[in-house]
Amino acid sequence: MAVWVILFTLAAFLGQFARLTWRQRASRKTARLTDARLANAAAALQRYAQAHGRRLPNRLEELGMADTQRVMYRPVPTLDLDPRLILVHDGEATHQVIEFPVLRPGRGLVFCSGALRVVTEDAWTTLEAADNALRERLGLQRTRQPTAAPPGERASGI
């Protein structure tokens, strides 16, 4: 009898996981586009730093990129300062992250190290607070970004 209960429970968990995976895949096209947008912005910032003596711009618009309206930039003086600092992130939740047994909204972010990560909105709140604390310790200005642009306004840069 206990074996049947275990098998039924296992089948239910596997079914739920398959359903979540299928729902997550439905949003992957948008997620891939936003990941590419973040990666392009981070690469453009790295090229800018190489061309300007390791210095980074104050605003993302200084790069002259076309599609920066959904990318939020958290300015730092150089990429070498601390690899844990967040460099760019999505302006709003653009991903679906599996946190079993549910899908949660998430956003992509790129650290100064170049690592691109996708985190849930709850994790983002924690990371943003930690990033602001690290910025204060390093003597940088705290950065507080709106999670989305007000209606009719462009969500860009700092």
C-alpha positions in Angstrom: 0.0 0.0 0.0 2.8 2.5 0.9 4.5 1.9 -2.4 1.3 3.0 -4.3 1.1 6.1 -2.2 4.7 7.0 -3.0 4.2 6.2 -6.7 1.1 8.4 -6.8 2.8 11.2 -5.0 5.8 11.0 -7.3 3.6 11.0 -10.4 1.7 14.1 -9.1 5.0 15.9 -8.5 6.3 15.0 -12.0 3.1 16.1 -13.6 3.2 19.4 -11.8 6.8 19.9 -12.8 6.0 19.1 -16.4 3.1 21.6 -16.4 5.3 24.3 -15.0 8.1 23.6 -17.5 5.6 23.8 -20.4 4.2 27.2 -19.1 7.8 28.5 -18.6 8.7 27.5 -22.2 5.7 29.5 -23.5 7.4 32.7 -22.2 10.9 31.8 -23.4 10.8 33.8 -26.6 10.3 37.1 -24.7 12.9 36.0 -22.1 15.5 35.3 -24.9 14.9 38.8 -26.3 15.4 40.5 -23.0 18.5 38.4 -22.2 20.0 39.4 -25.5 19.1 43.0 -24.8 20.9 42.8 -21.4 23.9 41.0 -22.9 24.2 43.6 -25.7 24.1 46.5 -23.2 26.7 44.9 -21.0 28.9 44.2 -24.0 28.5 47.8 -25.2 29.5 49.1 -21.7 32.6 46.9 -21.8 33.5 48.2 -25.3 32.9 51.8 -24.0 35.2 51.1 -21.0 37.9 49.8 -23.2 37.8 52.9 -25.4 37.6 55.3 -22.6 40.4 54.3 -20.2 38.3 51.8 -18.2 35.8 54.6 -17.4 32.0 53.9 -17.8 29.4 56.4 -18.9 27.0 58.1 -16.5 24.0 57.2 -18.6 23.2 54.3 -20.9 22.2 56.7 -23.6 25.8 57.8 -24.0 26.4 54.5 -25.8 24.1 55.4 -28.6 22.3 52.1 -28.6 18.9 51.9 -30.1 17.0 49.5 -27.8 17.8 50.6 -24.2 14.3 51.6 -23.1 13.7 48.5 -21.0 17.3 48.2 -19.7 18.1 49.8 -16.4 21.7 50.9 -15.8 23.2 51.1 -12.4 26.3 53.3 -13.0 29.7 52.5 -11.6 32.9 54.3 -12.4 34.7 51.2 -13.7 34.0 47.5 -14.3 37.0 46.6 -12.1 35.5 48.0 -8.9 33.7 45.0 -7.6 32.4 42.0 -9.6 29.3 41.7 -7.3 27.9 45.0 -8.3 24.8 44.9 -10.6 25.5 46.7 -13.9 22.3 46.4 -15.8 18.9 44.8 -15.3 15.5 44.4 -16.7 13.2 47.3 -15.9 10.4 44.9 -15.0 9.7 41.2 -14.7 10.2 39.6 -18.1 10.8 35.9 -17.1 8.9 33.1 -15.6 11.1 31.3 -13.0 10.1 27.9 -11.6 10.0 27.9 -7.9 8.3 24.6 -7.3 5.3 24.2 -7.1 4.6 27.6 -8.9 6.0 29.9 -11.5 7.1 33.3 -10.3 7.9 36.5 -12.2 11.6 37.2 -12.5 14.0 39.5 -14.2 17.4 39.3 -15.7 20.5 41.1 -14.5 24.1 41.4 -15.4 26.9 41.9 -12.8 30.1 43.8 -13.3 31.8 40.4 -13.6 29.7 39.8 -16.8 27.6 37.1 -15.3 23.9 37.2 -16.5 21.4 35.8 -14.0 17.7 35.5 -13.9 16.1 35.8 -10.4 12.6 36.0 -9.0 11.2 39.4 -8.0 11.7 38.5 -4.3 15.3 37.7 -4.9 15.7 40.9 -6.9 14.5 43.0 -4.0 17.1 41.3 -1.8 19.8 41.7 -4.4 19.0 45.4 -5.0 19.2 46.1 -1.3 22.5 44.2 -1.1 23.8 46.1 -4.1 22.9 49.4 -2.6 24.6 48.5 0.6 27.8 47.5 -1.3 27.6 50.8 -3.2 27.5 52.7 0.0 30.5 50.7 1.4 32.4 51.5 -1.7 31.5 55.2 -1.5 29.3 55.2 -4.6 25.9 56.8 -4.9 23.0 54.5 -4.0 20.8 53.7 -7.0 17.1 53.4 -6.7 15.4 52.4 -9.9 11.6 52.3 -10.4 10.5 48.8 -11.3 8.7 50.1 -14.3 8.3 53.4 -16.1 5.2 55.4 -15.4 2.5 55.1 -18.1 3.5 57.0 -21.2 7.1 57.5 -20.0 10.2 55.9 -21.3 12.0 53.5 -18.8 15.6 54.3 -19.6 19.0 54.6 -18.0 19.4 56.1 -14.6 
